[in-house]
């Protein structure tokens, strides 16, 4: 397929994703997509509304693996989207290989929301957030950054103090790497309680399936169930555990069956 036709097809799929009709489709109806951007747009549209937590939609890399058949394609396209400043990739503390993906526009909205809340609380030294947005987010696209590089980039905005970096850490924009304290992971503010729910929801869903006879269940009724321990919906967790390989899908004449993977 030539590039022009491929681009037209992708545009058509993205338009379909953006139409309201698709937001309510069941997981069985949109389990897989032709490419990574289409999958990201659909999952962003389907991100659950979470009460009492101000968080922009994010997608797990494992969810992409459940939706686009070729993992190498996902990795390649995700790297391209990251370099083109369409998305940012974040290391999550819920597992060794857990990465969250947020569209850059959404991440910038998250930054603005946190700064606005701090302004309302009359906290000082907020100019560091502007320096962070203009000089760090714009130029450092990788998931992590070293202390010296961070200090140098922030210094482009004004006179730096160690308290500025402490403010970024305390506000949830950076976390120290455990292996090397001079390195920081970029982080998503306000995500802590959701990540706790993500870990608990994973266990709850696997426990639910393990209690079933043959450790399997039809996807359609399973998707309608509610998890008690997670603010994220069943669809979010199913995509995650399918992509990480903890559960498998089997196509049958009566629909898709979900089962726990054999160790």
Buried (B, 14 or more C-beta within 10 A) or exposed (E): EEEEEEEEBBEEBBEBBEEEEBEEEBBBEBBEBBBBBBBBBBBBBBBEEBEEEEBBBBBBBBBBBBBBEEEEBBBEBBEEBBEEEBBBBBBBBBBEEBBBBBBBEBBBBBBEBBBEBBEEEEEEEBEBBEBBBBBBBEEBBEBBBBBEBBBEBBEEBEEBEEEBBEBBBEBBBBBEBEEEEEBBBBBBBBBEEBBBBBBBBBEBBBEBBEEEEEBBBBBBEBBEEEBEBBBBBBBBBBBBBBBBEBBBBEEEEEEBBBBBEEE
